[in-house]
């Protein structure tokens, strides 16, 4: 089989002093960090949609990169994407990949035709995975948002016919996920929301979304899916108000409908930005509530108001992300999926590799910084000391449920002014500690 990237060799680790653009500076797959290799800690995944299909098209212009993979026939192109993707993963030492069903195989017309063509590509991927068992499916999902039938949503559509079609498409996607041994399945509500409440029955739409999730979960388990189900929060774009606005909103939804034991979060950095949260905030909310699952690794641009899906190069954000991951005990079924695309002006085949190298090195550096933060101990110790009043005396009585409202009134009256019990938050000091750790890696 001919190579798609004959001028690109397997990307080596050369260390921080290397100036070779086609080499890792921080990502050494075999380096052990906090008891696991980087390969195990980071679990990098290739995103099929951006990497294999994204040609740079945006709302202002046509594509700039050739992602036809030398084929004009849709089925031949779908299989060529498979070959090219496995070559990319092999040369970058990436073990996992993620897809939407229509990224693997496009729309052909009827649902029957779509399913048959998708199955042909999935069978081809299964053959490639059998030949190279190191390549694994991190998660799959159904693309129930771009076709005109989904203009008013899929699971939240006002049309019962569209709901039924969505359910059928998702059924096939979960079957393909199981066939390829996927350890996750993601629900991303691309158009599950509204533009105006003047034409929206919000209660019915959310009830129906919950009904669809329950159907898929039950069916998935019945056919042997043992992985995690995820919801990926996003506050806006394309709809003005998405029902999956942020992690806290989704958790409330899941608890309302009794789905909180079945679904975890797939957190995306750029979506956190759009919700006016930090990436770390979304991860902390998921971790604190027992919903931490998987991550879409990218970054946005704070000067732009849309989902730019840039490859992550911000080591500060990556460090705080990996701090949360390590504090959560690391990934189980999830991982770091690069839901990221090279900039429109970065259009050459080599730019695919340069982009992934940048992202992988950023998270490898972030992992090393996060491990050092934990090993250093100063930040964790400061937080522990700041809340020390809750481990003894009246604080412990409150937590243990021994203190009544009357007890607290009596305590406060006897204590008098309590402002003197407050200590400095020392934000500037802690940020300087983080800088010291970062620049001594």
C-alpha positions in Angstrom: 0.0 0.0 0.0 1.4 3.4 -1.0 2.1 5.9 1.8 0.0 9.1 2.0 2.9 10.9 3.8 6.1 9.4 2.3 8.1 12.4 3.4 7.2 12.0 7.0 9.0 9.4 9.1 7.8 8.1 12.5 8.0 11.1 14.9 10.9 10.6 17.4 11.3 12.0 20.9 14.4 14.2 20.8 13.9 16.3 24.0 13.5 19.9 24.8 16.8 21.1 23.2 15.8 19.8 19.8 15.0 22.2 17.0 13.6 19.5 14.7 10.0 20.5 13.9 9.1 16.9 13.2 10.2 15.6 16.7 8.6 15.6 20.1 10.2 17.9 22.7 8.2 16.8 25.8 6.2 13.7 24.8 8.2 10.6 25.4 5.6 7.8 25.3 7.7 5.6 27.6 8.6 8.2 30.3 7.0 7.3 33.6 5.1 10.1 35.4 3.3 9.3 38.7 3.5 5.6 38.2 2.3 5.4 34.6 3.9 6.0 31.2 3.0 9.1 29.3 1.3 6.9 26.8 -1.0 5.5 29.6 -1.6 8.8 31.3 -2.5 10.9 28.3 -4.3 8.4 26.0 -4.1 10.6 22.9 -6.8 10.2 20.2 -7.1 11.3 16.6 -10.4 13.1 15.7 -11.7 11.7 12.4 -13.8 14.8 11.5 -11.1 17.5 11.7 -8.1 15.5 10.8 -9.4 13.3 8.0 -12.2 15.5 6.7 -11.7 19.1 7.8 -10.5 21.1 4.7 -10.4 24.6 6.2 -13.9 25.6 5.1 -15.4 28.2 7.3 -18.4 30.6 7.2 -16.4 33.1 5.2 -14.6 30.8 2.7 -14.1 27.5 0.9 -11.6 24.8 1.9 -7.8 25.4 1.6 -6.6 21.8 2.3 -7.0 18.8 0.1 -8.8 16.1 2.1 -10.0 14.0 -0.8 -7.1 11.5 -0.2 -6.8 11.0 -3.9 -10.3 9.6 -4.4 -13.4 11.1 -6.0 -15.7 8.1 -5.2 -17.2 8.6 -1.7 -16.8 4.9 -0.7 -13.2 4.7 -2.0 -12.5 8.0 -0.2 -13.9 6.7 3.0 -11.6 3.7 2.9 -8.6 5.9 1.9 -9.3 8.0 5.0 -8.9 4.8 7.1 -5.6 4.0 5.5 -4.3 7.6 5.9 -5.6 7.8 9.5 -3.8 4.6 10.6 -0.6 5.9 9.0 -1.0 9.2 10.9 -1.6 7.4 14.1 1.4 5.1 13.6 3.8 7.9 12.8 2.6 10.0 15.7 2.5 7.1 18.2 -1.2 7.8 18.8 -3.2 4.7 20.0 -6.8 5.9 19.8 -9.2 7.5 17.4 -12.8 9.0 17.6 -15.5 9.4 15.0 -18.9 10.6 14.1 -20.7 8.0 11.9 -20.9 10.4 8.9 -17.2 11.2 9.2 -16.5 7.6 8.5 -19.1 7.3 5.7 -21.2 10.2 4.2 -24.9 10.4 3.5 -25.9 8.3 0.5 -29.7 8.8 0.6 -31.9 6.4 2.5 -31.1 5.3 6.0 -30.8 1.7 4.7 -28.1 2.8 2.2 -26.3 4.9 4.8 -26.2 2.0 7.2 -24.9 -0.5 4.6 -22.2 1.9 3.4 -21.2 2.7 7.0 -21.0 -1.0 7.8 -18.6 -1.5 4.9 -16.2 1.1 6.3 -16.5 -0.1 9.9 -15.7 -3.6 8.7 -12.6 -2.2 6.9 -11.5 -0.5 10.1 -12.0 -3.7 12.0 -9.6 -5.4 9.6 -7.0 -2.7 10.1 -7.4 -3.0 13.9 -6.9 -6.7 13.7 -3.7 -6.2 11.8 -2.5 -3.5 14.4 -4.1 -4.2 17.8 -2.4 -1.2 19.3 -5.0 1.0 17.6 -8.2 1.4 19.6 -11.5 3.2 19.4 -11.8 5.7 22.2 -15.4 6.6 21.4 -17.9 6.9 18.6 -21.0 9.1 18.1 -23.7 9.8 15.7 -23.7 13.1 13.6 -27.3 14.1 14.2 -27.0 17.8 13.6 -25.7 18.8 10.1 -28.4 17.3 7.7 -31.5 19.5 7.1 -33.6 16.9 8.9 -32.0 18.0 12.1 -32.6 21.8 11.6 -34.8 21.9 14.7 -32.8 19.2 16.7 -32.7 15.5 16.8 -33.8 14.1 20.2 -35.5 17.5 20.8 -37.1 17.9 17.4 -40.8 19.0 17.3 -41.2 16.2 14.8 -41.7 12.6 16.1 -40.5 11.4 12.7 -37.2 13.1 13.2 -36.9 11.7 16.7 -37.5 8.2 15.3 -34.9 8.7 12.5 -32.4 10.0 15.1 -32.9 7.0 17.3 -32.4 4.6 14.3 -29.2 6.4 13.3 -27.8 6.3 16.9 -28.7 2.6 17.2 -26.4 1.9 14.2 -23.7 4.1 15.6 -23.7 2.3 19.0 -23.6 -1.0 17.2 -20.5 0.1 15.2 -18.9 1.4 18.4 -19.4 -2.1 20.0 -18.1 -3.9 17.0 -14.8 -1.8 17.1 -14.4 -2.3 20.9 -15.0 1.3 21.7 -14.7 2.2 25.4 -17.0 5.3 25.1 -20.0 6.7 23.3 -20.6 10.4 23.2 -23.9 12.4 23.0 -23.2 15.8 21.6 -26.4 17.8 21.2 -25.4 19.8 18.1 -28.8 21.4 17.7 -30.5 20.3 21.0 -31.6 23.7 22.1 -33.6 26.6 20.9 -33.5 30.0 19.2 -36.6 31.5 20.8 -39.1 30.3 23.4 -41.9 31.8 21.3 -42.0 28.5 19.3 -40.5 26.1 21.8 -42.0 23.5 24.3 -38.9 23.3 26.4 -40.3 20.8 28.9 -41.4 18.3 26.2 -38.0 18.7 24.3 -36.0 17.9 27.4 -38.3 15.0 28.4 -37.8 13.6 24.9 -34.1 14.0 25.1 -34.1 12.0 28.3 -36.2 9.3 26.7 -33.8 9.0 23.8 -30.8 8.8 26.1 -32.5 6.0 28.2 -33.3 4.1 25.0 -29.7 4.2 23.8 -28.2 3.3 27.2 -30.5 0.3 27.6 -29.9 -0.9 24.0 -26.1 -0.4 24.3 -25.9 -2.5 27.4 -28.1 -5.1 25.9 -25.7 -5.7 23.0 -22.6 -5.8 25.2 -21.4 -2.2 25.5 -19.4 -2.1 28.7 -17.8 1.4 28.3 -18.9 4.8 29.4 -21.6 7.0 28.0 -20.7 10.7 27.8 -22.4 14.0 27.3 -20.3 16.8 25.9 -21.5 20.2 27.2 -21.6 23.2 25.0 -23.3 26.5 25.7 -24.1 27.9 22.3 -23.3 27.6 18.6 -25.2 26.5 16.6 -28.3 27.2 18.6 -28.5 30.3 20.8 -29.3 28.3 23.9 -28.1 24.7 24.1 -29.7 22.4 26.7 -26.2 21.1 27.5 -24.9 24.6 28.4 -22.2 23.5 30.8 -21.3 20.7 33.1 -23.4 21.9 36.0 -26.4 22.2 33.8 -26.0 18.7 32.4 -25.5 17.2 35.8 -28.8 18.8 36.9 -30.5 17.4 33.8 -29.1 13.9 34.4 -30.2 13.9 38.1 -33.7 15.1 37.2 -34.2 12.2 34.8 -32.4 9.5 36.8 -29.5 9.2 34.3 -26.8 10.3 36.7 -25.5 6.8 37.2 -25.3 6.1 33.5 -23.6 9.1 32.0 -20.3 11.0 32.6 -18.9 14.1 31.0 -16.7 14.6 27.9 -15.3 18.1 28.6 -14.0 20.3 25.8 -11.7 23.2 26.6 -13.2 25.5 23.9 -16.7 24.8 25.1 -15.7 25.9 28.6 -14.5 29.2 27.1 -17.8 29.7 25.3 -19.6 29.1 28.6 -17.4 31.8 30.2 -15.7 29.2 32.4 -12.2 28.1 32.6 -11.3 24.6 31.3 -10.2 23.7 34.9 -13.6 24.8 36.3 -15.5 22.5 34.1 -13.2 19.6 35.0 -13.4 20.4 38.7 -17.2 20.4 38.6 -17.2 17.0 36.9 -14.6 15.6 39.2 -16.2 16.9 42.4 -19.6 15.4 41.4 -18.3 12.1 40.2 -18.9 12.7 36.5 -15.3 13.0 35.2 -14.9 10.9 32.1 -13.1 12.1 29.0 -11.7 15.2 27.4 -11.7 17.0 24.0 -8.3 18.6 23.9 -8.3 22.0 22.1 -8.4 25.7 22.9 -10.3 28.7 21.8 -9.5 32.3 21.2 -10.8 34.7 23.9 -11.0 37.4 21.2 -13.4 35.4 19.1 -16.9 34.4 20.0 -17.1 31.0 18.4 -15.7 27.5 18.6 -12.3 27.8 16.9 -11.1 24.3 17.8 -7.5 25.2 17.8 -4.7 22.8 18.6 -3.8 23.3 22.3 -0.5 25.2 22.9 -1.3 26.8 26.2 0.9 24.9 28.7 -0.7 26.8 31.7 -4.2 25.5 30.8 -2.8 22.0 30.0 -1.1 21.9 33.4 -4.3 22.8 35.3 -6.2 20.3 33.1 -3.8 17.5 33.9 -3.8 18.4 37.6 -7.6 17.7 37.6 -7.1 14.5 35.7 -4.4 13.2 38.1 -6.5 14.2 41.1 -9.4 12.3 39.6 -7.2 9.2 39.5 -6.4 9.4 35.8 -8.4 8.2 32.8 -10.2 4.9 32.9 -12.3 4.6 29.7 -11.7 8.2 28.6 -8.7 10.0 27.1 -7.5 13.1 25.4 -9.2 13.4 22.0 -7.7 16.2 19.8 -11.0 17.8 18.7 -8.8 20.3 17.0 -8.0 21.5 13.5 -5.0 23.2 11.9 -5.7 26.8 11.1 -7.1 27.5 7.7 -3.8 28.9 6.5 -1.9 25.8 7.7 -3.0 23.6 4.8 -0.2 21.3 3.9 0.0 17.5 4.8 3.0 18.3 7.0 0.8 20.7 9.0 -1.2 17.8 10.2 1.8 16.4 11.9 3.1 19.8 13.1 -0.3 20.5 14.7 -0.5 17.2 16.5 3.2 17.4 17.7 2.4 20.9 19.2 -0.7 19.6 21.0 0.9 16.4 22.2 3.9 18.2 23.5 1.7 20.8 25.2 -0.2 18.1 27.2 3.0 16.1 27.9 4.5 19.3 29.4 1.2 19.9 31.2 1.3 16.4 32.7 4.9 16.9 33.9 3.9 20.3 35.5 0.8 18.8 37.1 2.8 16.0 38.6 5.3 18.4 40.0 2.5 20.5 41.5 1.3 17.5 43.4 4.8 16.3 44.4 5.8 19.9 45.4 2.8 20.0 47.7 2.7 23.7 48.5 -0.5 24.5 46.7 -2.4 21.5 48.1 -1.1 22.2 51.6 -2.2 25.8 51.4 -5.7 24.7 50.4 -5.8 22.2 53.3 -4.6 24.8 55.8 -7.1 27.4 54.5 -10.0 25.0 55.4 -8.5 23.7 58.6 -11.4 25.1 60.7 -13.7 22.5 59.2 -11.7 19.6 60.6 -12.0 20.6 64.3 -14.3 22.4 66.7 -17.5 24.0 65.4 -16.6 23.3 61.8 -16.4 19.6 62.4 -19.6 19.7 64.4 -21.3 21.3 61.4 -20.0 18.7 59.0 -20.9 15.8 61.3 -24.4 17.2 61.6 -24.1 17.7 65.4 -24.7 21.5 65.3 -28.2 23.0 65.2 -29.1 26.5 64.1 -29.5 27.4 67.8 -26.0 26.0 68.5 -24.5 28.2 65.8 -26.3 31.3 67.1 -25.0 30.6 70.6 -21.5 30.1 69.2 -21.6 33.3 67.2 -22.9 35.3 70.1 -20.1 34.1 72.3 -17.4 34.4 69.6 -18.2 38.0 68.7 -16.6 39.4 65.6 -15.4 36.6 63.3 -13.5 38.6 60.7 -10.3 37.9 62.6 -10.7 34.2 61.7 -10.1 34.9 58.0 -6.7 34.5 56.4 -5.3 35.9 53.2 -6.2 33.9 50.0 -2.7 34.7 48.7 -3.7 34.3 45.1 -0.6 36.1 43.8 1.7 33.9 45.9 0.1 30.7 44.6 0.2 31.9 41.0 3.9 32.6 41.5 4.4 29.1 43.0 2.8 27.7 39.8 5.1 29.8 37.6 8.1 28.6 39.6 7.1 25.0 39.1 6.3 25.5 35.4 9.7 27.0 34.6 11.7 24.5 36.5 10.5 21.4 34.6 
